[in-house]
Amino acid sequence: MSGQRTPPVHTWTSGVATDTGLVRDRNEDRYWVDDERGVFLVVDGVGGHAAGELAAETAVEIGRAHV
């Protein structure tokens, strides 16, 4: 026996749900999921601020580019 262990294998199954809430008329939340690699990125939109949905989308794009 070599003393080396086999790393555990993880299997992920994910689901996503977002909601506009009681105040906003649109959802600015964004997410990205890579089940195969076990990467889950959730960005809470900046509701009420100019271009909050753009900020959230940019955060997701940057996250995807660096994973």
Contacts in CASP RR format, 6 or more apart in sequence:
PFRMAT RR
TARGET T0000
AUTHOR 0000-0000-0000
METHOD contacts of the structure
MODEL  1
MSGQRTPPVHTWTSGVATDTGLVRDRNEDRYWVDDERGVFLVVDGVGGHA
AGELAAETAVEIGRAHV
10 38 0 8 1.000
12 35 0 8 1.000
12 36 0 8 1.000
12 38 0 8 1.000
13 35 0 8 1.000
14 33 0 8 1.000
14 35 0 8 1.000
14 40 0 8 1.000
15 33 0 8 1.000
16 31 0 8 1.000
16 33 0 8 1.000
18 27 0 8 1.000
18 29 0 8 1.000
18 31 0 8 1.000
19 27 0 8 1.000
20 26 0 8 1.000
20 27 0 8 1.000
24 47 0 8 1.000
24 48 0 8 1.000
26 53 0 8 1.000
28 45 0 8 1.000
28 46 0 8 1.000
28 47 0 8 1.000
28 52 0 8 1.000
28 53 0 8 1.000
28 56 0 8 1.000
29 42 0 8 1.000
29 43 0 8 1.000
29 44 0 8 1.000
29 45 0 8 1.000
29 56 0 8 1.000
30 42 0 8 1.000
30 43 0 8 1.000
30 45 0 8 1.000
30 53 0 8 1.000
30 56 0 8 1.000
30 57 0 8 1.000
30 59 0 8 1.000
30 60 0 8 1.000
31 40 0 8 1.000
31 41 0 8 1.000
31 42 0 8 1.000
31 43 0 8 1.000
31 60 0 8 1.000
32 39 0 8 1.000
32 40 0 8 1.000
32 41 0 8 1.000
32 60 0 8 1.000
32 63 0 8 1.000
32 64 0 8 1.000
33 39 0 8 1.000
33 40 0 8 1.000
33 41 0 8 1.000
34 40 0 8 1.000
34 67 0 8 1.000
37 67 0 8 1.000
39 67 0 8 1.000
41 59 0 8 1.000
41 60 0 8 1.000
41 63 0 8 1.000
41 64 0 8 1.000
43 56 0 8 1.000
43 59 0 8 1.000
43 60 0 8 1.000
44 56 0 8 1.000
45 52 0 8 1.000
45 53 0 8 1.000
45 55 0 8 1.000
45 56 0 8 1.000
46 52 0 8 1.000
46 55 0 8 1.000
46 56 0 8 1.000
49 55 0 8 1.000
END
